[in-house]
Amino acid sequence: MTEVLQIRDAAVADLRQIINLLRDDPLGQSRESGDVEVYYKAFARMSEAVGNVYMLATFGEQTVGCLQFTIIHGLS
């Protein structure tokens, strides 16, 4: 079976993989919190906000990326 890159909405169950990605980043090594509960609270608030989507990129079973997509309404 050939593995393909898939992009989908992230779920609470994905938070551990997302946290690992953030901590693996050179900037994240010094700024990410050790308190996992902070991420769960932030994800819940973010998920409740209109126009806010957190997405996950996977390759096979491996999580390879994540992004936050936010729509900000404006006139320009």
C-alpha angles and dihedrals in degrees: 000000000000115000118225134193110258128189120200142152112285121241133203088258088064096058096097091056091045092051090050090052092049093049092047091059114096091237092043094056090075102030108040118101124245089213105092091191089069090064093049091052092046092048091051093050092045093049091052094053116098113242094019121118129172113204134195130208117209133182108198106313094336123098106224105169149359137197141183115226115196126182112213112190116224144141100247 
